[in-house]
Amino acid sequence: MSNAARRDAPPGSYAANHVAGILVASLPTVTVLAAALGFAGLHSTRPVATPPVAHPRPQLDERLNQSAVAALASGKLLVAARRLPDPNFAKTVVLLAGFGPTGAMGIVVNRPADITVARVFPHLTPTIATAGHAFLGGPVDRTQALALVRASEAPAGSRHVVDGVHLVASPDALEALLRSGASASRLRVYLGYAGWGPGQLEKETALGAWHVLDADGDVVFAADPPATWQHEIARVEVIQARRQAGSGTLRAG
């Protein structure tokens, strides 16, 4: 991809070779990951995000936004700003599964899909794991399934993301977990993902599109996923109010 194409690539719909590079660097088996995510077929599925509207406190906003940029890392949560109008990401919470100089990759964790896991894997014998709904993990390549699993030790074919939460990209590993009958409280299947090119997520965050929080399993596997954004944006606003009041630096952006 040319430098011009990289600059113009839509946020959240990152080119295939860069997403592959981030994940391959983090997973032990390159061939498994490539097969699982179908990198050769990745393509843009969303327009450039509309920047948030102007805010009356530019200096305060700039400090908060720069703090958020500095906090970006794998294992963090991206919480969409109230003013983010892009329908692909409005009121979303994204778990960053990969972040670095070549770009970022994440999973939207709070959007259940109108499709059961059983329909995604019709060849599997039904279990409690296939009875639940899949989730919309992002606008890129929704024909591919990924999973997040909550476990004290990383299952075979997975990669650790944050304490107790692991990304499963291997089809064999995912199907093994589904056959085991893992409950929705510890296994969730996602269709598609979100990705950003070099510097794109930093630019969006600097513009105030995203807040950054520490992630944990309780948020990723919340019992009421559609309510997750409201809970997390409220947490962001409490932290920002405390910062504004001069009560010290807290771990959020």
Secondary structure, 3 states (H helix, E strand, C coil): CCHHHHHHCCCCECCHHHHHHHHHHHCCCHHHHHHHHCHHHCCCCCCCCCCCCCCCCHHHHHHHHHHHHHHCCCCEEEEECCCCCCCCCCCCEEEEEEEECCEEEEEECCCEEEEEHHHHCCCCCCCHHHHCEEEECCCEEEEEEEEEEECCCCCCCEEEEECCEEEECCHHHHHHHHHCCCCCCCEEEEEEEEEECCCHHHHHHHCCCEEEEECCHHHHCCCCHHHHHHHHHHHHHHHHHHHHCCCCCCCEC
